[in-house]
């Protein structure tokens, strides 16, 4: 088969070729998982949809790049449980997890992505904040050593 699909659970670990992957359940209304992908001790973490979550914070600890949803702008209120980040809650995650660089995703319409990014920048000090865009690609500078061919 071209792909082998497997269900994941909280704190699962697995390899994809030379990449080591770890998952964490997020704080969301439906089962949702964050994932950290590493090679040679460096990696990126993708939060998926989540509100504040200790397991996502632990997963993101010392990550080189955090791809994180930041749905709301500062001061925006919504009803229901906190299922998404705003700049304040995301900044707390970034600072506690010692994130090197962050890229925001999933900014809710009609919120302005650049405004939300500026709000986040004002809260995170030296952490570089980027804004994800459709069709964007980035170099995460992870040297991947392919496993030896038998």
Number of C-alpha atoms within 10 A of each C-alpha: 4 4 5 5 7 6 5 14 14 16 15 13 15 12 11 8 10 14 17 16 19 20 24 25 23 26 23 18 13 9 11 17 22 24 24 25 20 20 15 12 10 16 21 25 27 22 28 21 23 23 23 19 18 14 16 26 23 13 23 28 19 21 22 20 21 26 22 26 24 28 23 23 22 14 9 9 10 8 5 7 10 16 16 22 23 23 25 19 17 23 23 16 24 25 18 14 18 16 24 18 18 28 18 24 21 18 23 13 9 7 13 12 23 13 12 20 21 15 17 27 18 13 16 20 11 12 17 14 20 18 18 19 12 5 5 7 8 6 5 11 9 14 9 12 11 9 9 6 4 3
